[in-house]
Amino acid sequence: MKLTKLQIGAFLLMAGLVACSPSKKENEGNDETSEDTSMTMDENEEMVSSISLTPVESPEFDNSKLEMLSPAENEENIKAGDVKFSYNVKNYELATQTIDADVKNCANSAKGQHIHLILNNEPYSAHYEAEFMKNLEEGHYVALSFLSRSYHESVKSYGAYNIRQFTVGRATGEDEMADLTAPHMFYSRPKGTYVGDDAKKVLLDFFLLNTELSEEGNKVRATINGQEFMLDKWQPYFIEGQEMGEMIIKLELLDAEGNLIASPFNPVTRKVTLKASEEETM
């Protein structure tokens, strides 16, 4: 069959269009949207994985003692308002700097060593004397007190803490006695706002009662801005690598099967703020 010049030209034009069209495989390789998405995912993964927990070693105070004198155990009819707290402290000096405070490079109290008082697992109050007044509303209270180093790390030795409960005002039907023989976890640090160098290395610390942690037993799951850490040793940790801004910490006391241990104080979630400087607008 003999082709005309017009037919030959049309044929060559179609062949050229086919040769210039990229294949489906080539299009996938040049997909800018796919490349951008992959890069964003990598950046997010790097941002999350940048948070790290490092165990903290500190001077021991094995012989320190904290005895709570008031309020008394299961004391009732305490008037609402200013309630007196008093302690007997042995082999531990309040209002002095812990020996390694200057090399810890974390938030440290200029007032020195102190007592942490935690009521119903609410944020603690720090006290630098063995006797003080605290304004309390009516209600039932579980009071955990423990000795604290000047950089707010709890002393975990036997005898350096006290746990008890008491009632302020008249007890109501909603007030229930807690089982203080059961396993409990109390949140201590971090707390509040951290500025400058203090925001680079933040202390994570909690207090355990009637339980131990181990690889095969109970554990604490710490979730920091969505990143999980499973802790099988009761010790303090430094949080590092977190970007400035809001930091949300959730602590959960789990049994060997990974179930939440029943406790009125478990789990607990707190929010703190990290700032590069005082002038930074959050």
JOGITA-V198794 format. One record per pair of residues at least 12 apart in sequence whose C-alpha atoms are under 10 Angstrom apart, sorted by the first residue. I is the first residue (numbers start at 1). J is the second residue. Records with the same first field share a line. If there is no record, write none. Layout:
I->J  J
This chain:
47->241  242  243
48->224  225  226  227  228  241  242  243
49->227  228  241  242
50->227  240  241  242  243
51->224  225  227  228  239  240  241  242  243
52->224  227  229  237  238  239  240  241  242
53->201  202  203  204  222  224  229  231  236  237  238  239  240  241
54->201  203  204  236  237  238  239  240
55->203  204  233  234  235  236  237  238  239
56->104  153  203  204  205  235  236  237  238
57->104  235  236  237
58->98  99  100  101  104  149  153  155  236
59->98  99  100  149  155
60->149  155  156  157
61->91  92  147  149  155  156  157  158  160
62->91  92  155  156  157  158  159  160
63->90  91  92  157  158  159  160
64->89  90  91  92  93  147  155  156  157  158  159  160  161
65->87  88  89  90  91  92  146  147  155  157  158  159  160  161  162
66->87  88  89  90  91  92  115  130  145  146  147  158  159  160  161  162
67->86  87  88  89  90  130  145  146  159  160  161  162  163
68->85  86  87  88  89  130  131  144  145  146  161  162  163  164
69->84  85  86  87  88  130  131
70->83  84  85  86  87  131  166
71->83  84  85  86  87  143  164  165  166  167  168
72->85  86  164  165  166
73->142  143  163  164  165  166  167
74->140  141  142  164  165  166  167  177
75->164  165  166  167  168
76->140  165  166  167  168  169  170  171
77->138  166  167  168  169  170  171
78->136  138  139  166  167  168  169  170
79->136  137  138  167  168  169  170
80->135  136  137  138  139  167  168  169  170
81->133  134  135  136  137  138  168  169
82->132  133  134  135  136  137
83->132  133  134  135  136  137  168
84->131  132  133  134  135
85->117  130  131  132  133  134
86->129  130  131  132  133
87->115  129  130  131  132  145  162
88->130  131
89->115  129  130  147  160
90->159  160
91->160
92->113  114  147  148  149  160
93->112  113  114  128  129  147  149
94->111  112  113  114  115  127  128  129  130  147  148  149  150
95->109  110  111  112  113  114  115  127  128  129  149  150
96->109  110  111  112  113  114  128  149  150
97->109  110  111  112  113  114  149  150  151
98->112  113  148  149  150  151
99->149  150
100->149  150  151
101->149  150  151
102->151
104->151  201
105->151  197  198  200  201  202
106->151  152  194  197  198  199  200  201  202  203  238
107->150  151  152  190  194  195  196  197  198  199  200  201  202  203
108->149  150  151  152  153  198
109->126  149  150  151  152
110->150  151
111->127  128  150
112->127  128  148  149  150  151  152
113->126  127  128  129  147  148  149  150  151  152  153
114->126  127  128  129  130  146  147  148  149  150  151  152  154
115->127  128  129  130  145  146  147  148  149  150  152  154  155  160  161
116->128  144  145  146  147  148  149  152  153  154  161  188
117->143  144  145  146  147  148  161  162  163  188
118->141  142  143  144  145  146  163  186  187  188
119->136  140  141  142  143  144  145  163  164  165  186
120->140  141  142  143  144  165  186  264  265
121->141  142  143  144  185  186  187  188  264  265  266  268
122->186  187  188  265  268  270
123->186  187  188  189  190  191  192  270
124->144  145  186  187  188  189  191
125->145  188
126->145  147  148  152
127->147  148
128->148  150
136->168  169
137->167  168  169
138->167  168  169  170  171  172
139->166  167  168  169  170  171  172  174  175  176
140->165  166  167  168  169  170  171  172  174  175  176  177  178
141->164  165  166  167  168  175  176  177  178
142->163  164  165  166  167  177  178  180
143->162  163  164  165  166
144->161  162  163  164  165  186  207  209
145->160  161  162  163  164
146->159  160  161  162  163  207
147->159  160  161  162
148->160  161
151->203
152->188  189  190  191  203  204  205
153->188  189  190  203  204  205  206  235  236  237
154->188  189  205  206  207  235  236
155->207
156->206  207  208  234  235
161->207
163->180  209
164->178  180
165->177  178  179  180
178->263  264
179->263  264
180->209  210  263
181->209  210  211
182->209  210  211  261  262  263
183->208  209  210  211  212  218  253  261  262  263  266
184->207  208  209  210  211  253  261  262  263  264  265  266  267
185->206  207  208  209  210  211  220  251  252  253  261  263  264  265  266  267  268
186->205  206  207  208  209  251  253  265  266  267  268
187->204  205  206  207  208  250  251  265  266  267  268  269  270
188->203  204  205  206  207  270
189->202  203  204  205  206  207  236  237  249  270  272
190->202  203  204  205  206  238  239  247  248  249  270  271  272  273
191->203  204  270  271  272  273
192->270  271  272  273  274
193->245  246  247  271  272  273  274  275
194->244  245  272  273  274  275  276  277  278
195->244  273  274  275  276  277  278  279  280
196->244  274  275  276  277  278
197->274  275  276  277
198->274  275  276
199->239  240  241  242  243  244  245  273  274  275  276  277
200->238  239  240  241  242  243  244  274  275  276
201->237  238  239  240  241  242
202->237  238  239  240  241  242  274
203->236  237  238  239  240
204->222  235  236  237  238  239  249
205->234  235  236  237  238
206->220  234  235  236  237  251
207->234  235  236
208->220  234  253
211->234  253
212->232  233  234
213->231  232  233  234  235  253  254  255  256
214->231  232  233  234  256
215->230  231  232  233  256
216->232  255  256  257
217->232  254  255  256  257  258
218->231  232  233  253  254  255  256  257  258  259  260  261
219->231  232  233  234  252  253  254  255  256  257  258  259  260
220->232  233  234  250  251  252  253  254  255  258  260  267
221->250  251  252  253  254  258  260  267
222->249  250  251  252  253  268  269
223->248  249  250  251  252  269
224->239  242  247  248  249  250  251  269  270  271
225->242  246  247  248  249  250  271
226->247  248  249  250
227->249
228->249  250  251
229->251
230->251  252  254
231->253
242->274
243->274  275  276
244->273  274  275  276  277  280  282
245->272  273  274  275  276  280  281  282
246->271  272  273  274  275  282
247->270  271  272  273  274
248->269  270  271  272  273
249->268  269  270  271  272
250->266  267  268  269  270  271
251->266  267  268  269  270
252->265  266  267  268  269
253->265  266  267  268
254->266  267
